[in-house]
Amino acid sequence: MPNWELKNCCERDQVSFLVTIAIFSVVILALWRTFIMTPFKLITVFLHEASHAIACKLTCGQVEGMQVHANEGGVTQTRGGVYWLILPAGYLGSSFWGMALVLASTNLITARIAAGGLAVALLIVLFIAQNWTLRGLCIGFIIFLAVVWVLQEKTTVRILRYVILFIGICLSHYIFPFLFELPSLPWCHC
């Protein structure tokens, strides 16, 4: 018989982590339609489109191009590959990358690796981007991650893990696009 009691289930750090996720989720939902979230939405669209591209390459297709638009849309042009795997890869990839970043945020070393990996991916895409929105996004987020990294290493400001967690939660929420299409709530002037 399962034990459903939650006595001694969570240590202080675990509770803190879960509370931080809950707070970030509420903040993301409340601010989703504001300009504050635009860079994070664009990075989410970028990783969504990159997931289509990765699925295309893994199924022996060719990626003809990838674009992220200022209106928070994106497109990945592919030729060949297995379309029934490429098409759902966007939302599945968002979920995967979100999970990976959330897990990476639990440790400073893995958060550094995640930030470095994201910066390298953005640097690579910078040189193959087909529009200026995607190029600007790449440059902006590389600079943003560099500033956060420097603050983490050279000052007492310890935010790298929180930034990685925030981006991971944004990606995880992107798999539920219908949540963000809700009409404006009376308490939220979005």
C-alpha positions as CSV (number, residue, x, y, z in Angstrom):
1,M,0.0,0.0,0.0
2,P,1.5,3.4,-1.0
3,N,2.3,5.9,1.7
4,W,0.8,9.2,0.7
5,E,2.0,11.1,3.8
6,L,4.4,13.8,3.0
7,K,6.2,13.9,6.3
8,N,9.9,14.6,5.8
9,C,9.5,14.6,2.1
10,C,11.5,17.6,1.2
11,E,14.6,19.3,2.4
12,R,14.9,23.1,2.6
13,D,16.7,23.3,-0.8
14,Q,14.1,21.2,-2.5
15,V,11.3,23.3,-1.1
16,S,13.1,26.5,-2.2
17,F,13.6,25.1,-5.7
18,L,9.9,24.2,-6.1
19,V,8.8,27.6,-4.7
20,T,11.2,29.4,-7.1
21,I,9.7,27.4,-10.0
22,A,6.2,28.3,-8.9
23,I,7.1,32.0,-8.6
24,F,8.8,32.0,-12.0
25,S,5.8,30.3,-13.6
26,V,3.4,32.9,-12.2
27,V,5.7,35.7,-13.3
28,I,6.0,34.3,-16.8
29,L,2.3,33.8,-17.1
30,A,1.5,37.3,-15.8
31,L,4.1,39.0,-18.0
32,W,3.8,36.9,-21.1
33,R,2.1,39.6,-23.3
34,T,4.5,42.4,-22.2
35,F,7.6,43.6,-23.9
36,I,9.7,42.4,-20.9
37,M,9.2,38.8,-22.0
38,T,9.9,39.4,-25.7
39,P,13.6,38.4,-25.6
40,F,12.7,35.2,-23.7
41,K,9.9,34.4,-26.1
42,L,12.2,34.9,-29.0
43,I,14.8,32.6,-27.5
44,T,12.0,30.1,-26.9
45,V,11.0,30.4,-30.6
46,F,14.7,30.0,-31.6
47,L,15.0,26.7,-29.6
48,H,11.6,25.5,-31.0
49,E,12.8,26.1,-34.5
50,A,16.3,24.6,-33.7
51,S,14.5,21.4,-32.6
52,H,12.8,21.1,-36.0
53,A,16.2,21.6,-37.6
54,I,17.9,19.0,-35.4
55,A,15.1,16.4,-36.1
56,C,15.5,17.1,-39.8
57,K,19.3,16.5,-39.6
58,L,18.8,13.3,-37.5
59,T,16.4,11.9,-40.1
60,C,18.9,12.6,-43.0
61,G,17.1,15.7,-44.2
62,Q,18.6,19.1,-45.3
63,V,17.9,22.3,-43.4
64,E,17.4,25.0,-46.0
65,G,17.1,27.8,-43.5
66,M,15.8,29.0,-40.2
67,Q,14.2,32.3,-39.2
68,V,12.9,33.9,-36.0
69,H,10.7,36.9,-36.6
70,A,10.1,39.9,-34.4
71,N,6.4,39.0,-34.2
72,E,7.5,36.0,-32.2
73,G,7.0,33.6,-35.1
74,G,9.5,31.4,-36.8
75,V,10.1,29.0,-39.6
76,T,12.5,26.3,-40.4
77,Q,12.7,25.3,-44.1
78,T,13.7,21.7,-44.6
79,R,14.0,19.2,-47.5
80,G,13.8,15.5,-47.0
81,G,13.9,13.8,-43.7
82,V,11.0,12.2,-41.9
83,Y,8.3,14.8,-41.6
84,W,6.2,13.0,-39.0
85,L,9.2,13.3,-36.7
86,I,10.3,16.8,-37.8
87,L,6.9,18.4,-37.3
88,P,6.3,17.6,-33.6
89,A,10.0,18.1,-32.8
90,G,9.4,21.8,-32.2
91,Y,7.2,21.4,-29.1
92,L,8.9,18.2,-28.0
93,G,12.2,20.0,-28.3
94,S,10.9,23.0,-26.3
95,S,9.9,20.5,-23.6
96,F,13.2,18.7,-23.8
97,W,15.4,21.9,-23.7
98,G,13.2,23.3,-20.9
99,M,13.7,20.2,-18.8
100,A,17.4,20.1,-19.5
101,L,17.8,23.8,-18.4
102,V,15.7,23.3,-15.3
103,L,17.8,20.3,-14.3
104,A,21.0,22.1,-15.2
105,S,20.0,25.0,-12.9
106,T,20.2,22.8,-9.8
107,N,24.0,22.9,-9.8
108,L,26.4,25.8,-10.6
109,I,28.7,23.6,-12.7
110,T,25.8,22.3,-14.8
111,A,24.4,25.8,-15.1
112,R,27.7,27.0,-16.4
113,I,27.7,24.2,-18.9
114,A,24.2,25.0,-20.0
115,A,24.9,28.7,-20.3
116,G,28.1,27.9,-22.3
117,G,26.2,25.4,-24.5
118,L,23.5,27.9,-25.2
119,A,26.0,30.6,-26.0
120,V,27.9,28.3,-28.4
121,A,24.6,27.3,-30.1
122,L,23.7,31.0,-30.5
123,L,27.2,31.8,-31.9
124,I,26.8,29.0,-34.5
125,V,23.4,30.2,-35.5
126,L,24.6,33.8,-35.7
127,F,26.6,32.9,-38.8
128,I,23.9,31.0,-40.5
129,A,20.9,33.1,-39.6
130,Q,18.8,34.3,-42.5
131,N,17.3,37.4,-40.9
132,W,18.3,40.2,-38.7
133,T,15.9,39.4,-35.9
134,L,17.6,36.1,-35.4
135,R,21.0,37.6,-35.7
136,G,20.1,40.3,-33.2
137,L,18.6,37.7,-30.8
138,C,21.9,35.7,-31.0
139,I,24.1,38.7,-30.3
140,G,21.8,40.0,-27.6
141,F,21.6,36.7,-25.7
142,I,25.3,36.0,-26.1
143,I,26.0,39.4,-24.5
144,F,23.3,38.8,-21.8
145,L,24.8,35.4,-20.9
146,A,28.3,36.9,-20.8
147,V,27.2,39.6,-18.5
148,V,25.4,37.2,-16.2
149,W,28.4,34.9,-16.3
150,V,30.8,37.8,-15.4
151,L,28.5,38.8,-12.5
152,Q,28.4,35.3,-11.3
153,E,32.2,34.9,-11.3
154,K,33.5,38.3,-10.4
155,T,30.9,39.7,-8.0
156,T,28.7,38.6,-5.2
157,V,25.7,38.5,-7.5
158,R,24.8,34.8,-8.0
159,I,22.2,34.7,-10.7
160,L,23.4,32.3,-13.4
161,R,21.4,29.4,-12.0
162,Y,18.3,31.5,-11.7
163,V,18.6,32.8,-15.3
164,I,19.1,29.2,-16.6
165,L,16.1,28.1,-14.5
166,F,14.0,31.1,-15.9
167,I,14.8,30.2,-19.5
168,G,14.1,26.6,-18.8
169,I,10.7,27.4,-17.4
170,C,9.9,29.7,-20.4
171,L,10.7,26.8,-22.7
172,S,8.7,24.3,-20.7
173,H,5.6,26.6,-20.7
174,Y,5.9,27.0,-24.5
175,I,4.6,23.5,-25.0
176,F,1.2,24.9,-23.8
177,P,0.7,27.8,-26.3
178,F,-3.0,27.8,-25.6
179,L,-2.3,29.0,-22.0
180,F,-0.9,32.2,-23.3
181,E,-3.7,32.9,-25.7
182,L,-6.2,33.4,-22.8
183,P,-8.0,36.8,-22.8
184,S,-6.4,39.4,-20.5
185,L,-7.2,38.8,-16.9
186,P,-8.8,41.7,-15.0
187,W,-5.8,42.0,-12.6
188,C,-3.3,41.7,-15.5
189,H,-3.1,44.7,-17.8
190,C,-1.3,42.8,-20.5
